[in-house]
Amino acid sequence: MTIEALAIQSGPIITFGYIMQVFFSLLIILSLLFFMGRYILPRLRVNPQSQMIKVLDRVHLAPQVSAYVIQVGQEAWLMAVSNKNVTKIDKLAKESLPTNE
């Protein structure tokens, strides 16, 4: 073999079969990601349901600032929550709470 023959074959050889193999591999990976995102991940999420503490309402006041109405037992509070602190504003009257009927 001559040096010219070695220099020509040292580059990567990309054929139609190689492109199709990469395309189908990518299609299989994207299909698996879609299936996992659609069916498996929602079943893995755990939303703990508390029996004592309930968030009755939430209002976003500004970016990273929200107001919450939180019920603990028979009492409820209006609270302001930001990314730096939590402030209890006021205790709410029992008459203003929704009933569980």
N, C-alpha and C positions, 0 to 999 in steps of 0.2 A: 504494500500500500504506500501511496505517496502521501506527503504532508498535506497536499490540497484535498485529498479525499477525507482525511481526518478532520480538517477544518470545516468542511461542508457539513458533516454529520454531527458536529459538536453542539449545534443549536437544538432547541426543543422542536419536536415534530408534532404539530397540531393537525389532527385529522378530523374528519366529520364524525367518526365514531367516538373520538375523545370528547368533542364538543357535546354530543348527545349524552354521553355518560355523565358529564358534569351537569348538564341540564336536568336529567332525570334524578340525579343525586340531590340537587337543589330543590326539585319539586317534591321529593320524598321528605326532606327536612322541613320545608315550609308546610307540608300537609301535617306532619307530626306536631309542629308548633301550633298550628291552627286547632287541631283536635285537642291538644292539651289545654290551650287557652279557652276553648269553648266548653269542654265537657269535664275535664279533670280538675282544673284549678278552682272553679266555683264550688266544687264539692269539698275541697280542702279548707276553705275559709271557715273560720270559727268565729261566730258572733255570740259572745257570751251574753246571755239574758239574765240580768240581775233581778232578783225578787224584791230587793229593798230599794234600789236607786233607779229612777226612771228619768230620762230626759223628755220633758213634755213638749218643748218647743225650742227652736234655735233660730236666731236672726244674725246675719253677717252685717256688722256695722261699718267696717272698714277692712282693708287688707290686714289679715292676721288679728282681727278683733271681732269677737262675737258676743252676743248676749244669749244666755241659756235660762230656761225655766226648768229647775230640777226638783223632783219630788222624792222625798225620803219618808216613807210611811205615809202619814196623813199631813205632813208639813211640806211646803214648797218655798223655794227661794229663787229670786232673780239674781243672776250672777253675770258679771262681765269677765271675759277670758281673752287675754292677749298672749302673744308669744313670750312675754316676760313675767306676767303675774295673773292671779285670779282674785277677783274682788267680789265679795258678797254685797249686793246693793240693798236688798230689802226682802223681808219675809212676806209672802203673799197670803191673803185671806183665804180661808177654806171655801168660801162662796165662789171665788173666782176660778177654782180648780175644776177641770172636767170630771164628770162622773163616769164610772165604768158600768154603764148599763147596756 
